[in-house]
Amino acid sequence: MAEAPRKSYYDVLGVPAEADIKDIKDAYRRAARASHPDLGGSASQFHDVAVAYETLSDPQRRERYDAETGRGRPTTAGSARNTAAGSAAGGPGRPGSAGTTRTSVEDEDAAKSPPVYLPPFSPSNPPTVPLILAGRQVHGEPQQPGMFARLSSGVRSRVDGELRTSNLIERALLPSYPAARLVNGVQFDDKNRTSAGHVLLAGYRMAVIDSFTGPPGNFSWDGRSLRHQGRPVDLRLPTTLRAVQELFPECNVAGWVVIHGAPDNPFAPVIDVPPGFDRTSPTVTQVVNAGTAVRTIRSFLSSGPSPNVVQLPVLARLLASAGS
């Protein structure tokens, strides 16, 4: 039986080929809610929606996609050069086309490229974020208690976890990923009073990260509920993740909960998952130990389109939320 052809990006979002950017954003919000694994969808559906939006929301990538799939006018010489540059940087796999998907080596090479700041700016049109600030890789501070604060064990666990996660990302990921921007202690001024321990932005992808130090003993995670020794552990990240997806529809947003164990063993604690559970999917909240965190977050960020891009308007909103 012949395999059914994959849908075009327009079909994935349910918009016509002439849709404007507002129609595409509105369609993405609807499709993201309908396909999100936490709301009854699937990881593969949500991935297709996110990649479709990443392409159609960017004028240059949309022009290339239209030309390559026969939906637009033939590209000009300038557009052809842009297409070649985009292919070198590694665009996403294209439903309905014969395009190839980048290898992990190509992902890593693209991620190591010098940062490119978008949108373009000039003396008459200054950047949204001053370049001296945009060039810094770390912004904000992990939450820290007052000098004489009396902390409950749960609060102390989160404070310690956030400090360790920030140090881990700074040490193990940022040096080899020039365009990545880590923003600590984010609190969005929205109706839900959304907060996150860390947001890591790179290209058109955003990792939202919470963390805590865990007690000894095995944890179990089935994609929806986390348990320690059979007892439920309260997670705020799934709710936070949905809010951030609404706030930043221009990004593919995924979430991580990092559980830290003994400092001398990055692979403690052990986190059990059911048979067949997809540990590698970037479209569900992942619960990982420190030893797995950097590898999976790096893979998510570097496999997106143009991972060496710094989106200045998105960074500006993150910095405002972190009080930087």
C-alpha positions in Angstrom: 0.0 0.0 0.0 1.5 3.4 -1.0 2.3 5.8 1.7 0.0 8.8 1.8 1.7 12.1 0.9 2.5 14.3 3.8 0.5 17.4 4.3 1.8 20.8 3.3 2.6 23.3 6.0 -0.5 25.3 5.0 -2.7 22.1 5.4 -1.1 21.4 8.8 -2.2 24.8 10.1 -5.4 24.8 8.1 -4.9 28.0 6.2 -4.8 28.9 2.5 -1.6 29.6 0.7 -2.4 33.3 0.6 -2.9 33.6 4.4 -1.4 36.7 6.0 0.8 36.5 9.2 -2.1 37.2 11.5 -4.1 34.4 10.0 -1.0 32.1 10.4 -0.5 33.1 14.1 -4.2 32.6 14.9 -4.2 29.2 13.2 -1.0 28.2 15.0 -2.6 28.9 18.4 -5.6 26.8 17.5 -3.6 24.0 16.1 -1.0 24.0 18.9 -3.8 23.7 21.5 -5.5 20.9 19.5 -2.4 18.9 19.0 -0.5 19.4 22.3 0.2 16.0 24.0 -1.0 17.4 27.4 -4.4 18.3 25.8 -5.1 15.0 24.0 -2.9 15.4 20.9 0.3 13.6 20.1 4.0 14.5 20.0 4.2 13.9 16.3 1.2 16.2 15.5 2.5 18.9 17.7 5.9 18.7 16.1 4.4 19.1 12.6 2.4 22.1 13.8 5.5 23.8 15.4 7.7 23.2 12.3 5.0 24.5 10.0 4.7 27.7 12.0 8.4 28.1 12.3 8.6 28.2 8.5 5.4 30.1 7.5 5.8 32.9 10.1 9.2 33.9 8.7 8.9 35.7 5.4 12.2 34.5 3.9 11.7 30.9 4.9 8.1 31.0 3.7 9.3 32.4 0.3 11.8 29.5 0.0 9.2 26.9 1.0 6.7 28.3 -1.5 9.2 28.3 -4.3 10.4 24.8 -3.5 6.9 23.3 -3.3 5.6 25.2 -6.4 3.3 27.5 -4.5 5.1 30.8 -5.1 6.7 32.7 -8.0 10.1 31.6 -9.1 12.8 33.0 -6.8 14.9 35.8 -7.9 18.7 35.6 -7.9 18.7 37.2 -4.4 16.1 34.7 -3.2 18.1 31.9 -4.7 21.1 33.0 -2.7 19.0 33.1 0.4 17.8 29.6 -0.3 21.3 28.4 -0.6 22.3 30.1 2.7 19.2 28.7 4.4 20.1 25.2 3.2 23.6 25.6 4.5 22.3 26.6 7.9 19.9 23.6 7.7 16.2 24.3 7.5 13.5 21.9 8.8 12.4 18.9 6.9 9.7 19.9 4.4 6.4 18.0 4.2 5.4 17.3 0.6 8.9 17.9 -0.8 12.0 15.9 -1.4 14.1 18.0 1.0 16.4 16.1 3.3 16.7 16.4 7.1 19.9 17.5 8.6 22.1 15.1 10.5 23.0 15.7 14.1 26.5 16.6 13.0 25.1 19.4 10.8 22.9 20.5 13.6 25.9 20.9 15.9 27.9 22.7 13.2 25.1 25.2 12.6 24.6 25.8 16.3 28.3 26.6 16.7 28.2 29.3 14.1 28.6 33.0 15.2 25.3 34.6 16.2 23.2 36.4 13.7 20.9 39.1 15.1 17.4 39.5 13.6 15.6 41.6 12.5 18.3 43.6 10.7 19.1 47.0 12.2 20.8 50.2 11.2 21.7 53.6 12.8 18.3 54.9 11.8 16.6 51.7 13.0 18.4 50.6 16.2 18.0 47.0 17.5 15.3 46.2 20.1 18.0 45.2 22.6 21.3 47.1 22.8 23.9 44.8 21.3 26.2 45.0 24.3 23.3 43.4 26.3 22.1 41.1 23.5 25.7 39.7 23.2 25.6 38.4 26.7 24.7 34.7 27.1 23.4 34.8 30.6 20.8 37.2 32.0 19.0 37.5 35.3 19.7 35.4 38.5 18.2 32.2 39.8 15.9 32.8 42.7 17.8 33.1 46.0 16.5 33.3 49.5 17.1 36.3 51.7 20.1 36.1 54.1 17.9 35.2 57.1 15.0 33.5 55.2 13.5 30.4 56.8 12.8 28.0 54.0 10.6 25.0 53.8 12.3 21.9 52.4 10.3 22.2 49.2 11.4 25.8 48.6 15.0 25.1 49.4 14.9 22.1 47.0 13.8 24.4 44.2 16.3 27.2 45.1 19.2 24.7 45.2 18.0 23.0 42.0 17.8 26.3 40.0 21.3 27.3 41.1 22.7 23.9 40.0 20.8 24.0 36.7 22.0 27.5 35.9 25.6 26.5 36.6 25.2 23.3 34.6 23.9 25.2 31.5 26.6 27.9 31.7 29.4 25.3 32.1 28.3 22.5 29.7 26.2 24.1 27.0 26.7 27.8 26.4 30.4 27.7 25.6 29.8 25.6 22.5 26.5 27.4 21.5 27.2 31.1 20.8 23.6 32.1 20.0 22.0 30.5 23.0 20.7 33.0 25.6 19.9 31.9 29.1 17.4 34.0 31.1 17.0 33.1 34.8 14.2 33.9 37.1 11.5 34.8 34.5 8.1 36.1 35.7 5.7 37.1 32.9 3.3 39.9 33.5 0.3 37.9 32.2 -3.1 37.0 33.7 -1.7 33.7 35.0 1.3 35.3 36.7 3.5 32.7 34.8 7.0 32.1 36.1 9.8 29.8 35.1 13.2 29.1 36.7 15.0 29.4 33.4 14.3 30.1 29.7 16.9 29.1 27.1 16.4 30.8 23.7 18.2 29.8 20.5 17.0 30.4 17.0 13.3 29.8 16.8 13.2 27.4 19.7 12.7 28.0 23.4 13.4 25.6 26.3 11.5 26.3 29.5 13.2 24.7 32.5 12.3 24.1 36.1 14.4 22.1 38.5 14.8 20.9 42.1 17.0 18.7 44.1 15.5 15.2 44.7 15.6 12.9 47.7 17.1 9.4 47.3 15.0 6.8 45.6 13.5 6.2 42.2 11.2 8.6 40.4 8.7 7.5 37.7 7.4 9.7 34.8 4.7 8.7 32.3 4.5 12.0 30.4 1.7 13.3 32.6 2.5 12.6 36.3 5.7 12.4 38.3 6.0 10.1 41.3 8.7 9.5 43.9 8.5 6.1 45.6 4.9 5.9 44.4 3.9 9.3 45.8 2.8 12.1 43.4 5.1 15.1 43.0 3.5 18.4 42.2 4.8 19.9 38.9 3.9 23.5 37.8 5.8 23.2 34.5 3.1 21.7 32.2 0.8 24.7 33.1 3.7 27.1 32.7 4.6 25.6 29.3 1.1 26.1 27.9 1.2 29.7 29.0 4.6 30.4 27.4 3.4 28.8 24.2 0.6 31.3 24.1 2.9 34.2 24.9 5.5 33.2 22.2 3.7 31.7 19.2 6.6 32.5 17.0 8.7 30.0 18.9 8.6 26.2 19.2 8.5 25.9 23.0 9.3 22.7 25.0 9.8 22.0 28.7 12.2 20.2 31.0 12.1 19.4 34.7 15.6 18.7 35.9 16.0 16.7 39.1 19.4 16.9 40.7 20.7 14.2 43.0 24.1 13.8 44.5 26.5 16.4 43.2 29.1 13.8 42.3 26.7 11.7 40.2 24.9 13.6 37.4 22.9 10.5 36.5 21.1 10.2 39.9 18.3 10.0 40.5 17.0 7.2 38.3 13.8 8.2 36.5 11.7 5.2 35.3 9.4 5.6 32.3 6.9 3.0 30.9 7.9 0.8 27.9 7.7 2.5 24.6 7.8 6.0 26.1 9.6 8.4 23.8 12.4 10.0 25.8 13.6 12.0 22.9 10.4 13.8 21.9 10.9 17.6 22.2 7.1 18.2 22.2 6.3 16.9 25.7 7.5 17.9 29.1 10.7 15.9 29.8 11.7 14.9 33.3 15.5 14.2 33.4 18.5 14.1 35.7 21.4 16.5 35.2 23.4 14.0 33.1 20.6 13.8 30.5 19.5 17.5 30.7 22.2 19.1 28.6 22.2 16.4 25.9 18.4 16.5 25.3 18.1 20.3 25.5 21.1 20.8 23.2 19.5 18.4 20.7 16.2 20.2 20.8 17.7 23.7 20.3 20.3 22.7 17.6 17.8 20.7 15.5 15.6 23.8 14.9 15.9 26.1 11.9 18.7 28.7 12.0 19.9 27.8 15.5 22.6 30.5 15.3 19.9 33.3 15.2 19.2 35.6 18.1 15.6 36.9 17.8 16.0 40.3 19.3 12.2 41.1 19.9 11.8 37.7 21.7 14.9 38.3 23.8 13.7 41.8 24.7 10.5 40.4 26.1 12.3 37.8 28.1 14.7 40.3 29.5 11.8 42.6 30.6 10.2 39.6 32.4 13.5 38.8 34.2 14.0 42.5 35.2 17.3 42.6 33.4 
